């Protein structure tokens, strides 16, 4: 079996676009309107999931991988009910950052692509930093 960080290994996650995943679902004000297509933040979340799946075997007890950097383009719309496949491939490490190529496709072809970096940190450290920022 290939190592999780073998550059030949690709991890793919799948989703079916639901109304809650559309750009219009992100509207907050009554006069805001967006298309009923897959929202970019949802596509990005799927890219993060695919990368995190590649790193999961490297995690020690109490560790999590967290997103640190992202360069992405969303180039085509996917309607409600569309099936999206999002994939990641490890491309290298720079210090604490693990870099991945990421891409998303639906039945019509590529809908997005980019690069994503993740770091592995103790969950307690992440949550302590968040609490400190909140003044807790």
N, C-alpha and C positions, 0 to 999 in steps of 0.2 A: 504494500500500500504506500502511496506517495505521502511524503511529509506534508503537514498543513501549510508549510511555507515553500513548498516546491513550486517554482514558477510555472510549471506545467499543469498544476492543479487549479481547477476552476470550481468555485462554489456558486450555486444558483438557488435563489429563493423565488417563490411564485406568489402571485396574488391575483384576485379577480376584483376589478374596480367596482366599488360600492358607491352609492350617492354620498356617503360620509367622507369619501376620499377625493372628492372633486374640488377644483379650485373654488367653486361657488360655496362650498361648505365652509370655507375659511372666511367668508364675509362676516363682518361684525356689525356694521352699521346698516340701517334700513335701505340706504341709497347705494350700497355697494353691490355690484353684480359681477360675477365672473363666469366663465364657461363651465358647463357640466362635463368636464374632462379631468383626467388624473391630474391632481395638483402636484406641482414641483416638490413641495416639502414631503409628500408621500413617496415620490420616486426616490428622493434623497434618503429617506428613512429605510427604504428597501436596499439601497446601496450600502448603507451602514450595516444592516443586518447581514448581508452577504459577506462583508469583510469581517464582521465580528464572528461569524461562523467559522471562518478560516483560522481565527486566532483562538477559538475556544479550547482546543487541545493544549495550548500553551499556558493556560491560566492555572495558577496555584489556588489553593483554597482561600477564599476571601477576595480574590482579584476579579476585576472587570476590565474589559477593553472599552475605551471611550474615544469618541471622535475628536480629532484635533485640527485637521485641515481638510478643505474640500475645494476642488475646482470642478465645476460641472456645467454642462449645457443640457437644456431640455428642448429637443428639436422637433417633436411631433406629438400631437394630441392622441390620447387613448380614451374612448368613450366608456360610460358606465357599462359594466358587463364585460369589458375587454379583459383579456388575460395578459398579464405582464410577467416577464421573466427577467430577473435582475441578477447579474453575475459579477464576480470579483476574482481577480488574479493578483497574487502577491508579486510585487516588482522589486522590493528592496527595503533595506532598513537604513535610516539616518538617525543615529543616536537612539533616543527612546521611541522614535516614530517608525511604525510599520506602514509602508506605502503600498497602495493597491490601484490597479486599473479597474474601473467599474463601468458597466454598461447595462442599459435596460432596453428590452425589445417587447413588442406586441406582435400580433399576427401580421401586421403590415410592415414590420422591420424595426430598425433601431429608433428609439424614442429619446434616448439620452445617453450621455457618456461623460467620463471624467476621470479624476484621480482623487483618492481619499487617503488620509493618514489617520492611524489610530495609535493610541498608547495603552499600555497595560499598567494599571494602578490598583492599589488596595481600595476596595469599596469604602472602607472606613475613612481613608484619607480624602476621598472625593466628597463624602457626606460631611466630614468635619470642615472642609474648606467652604462648602455651600452654607453650612450653619454659621460660620464665622462671617461670611459675606452678608448674611441676613441679620447679623447683630445678635445672634443667639448665644 
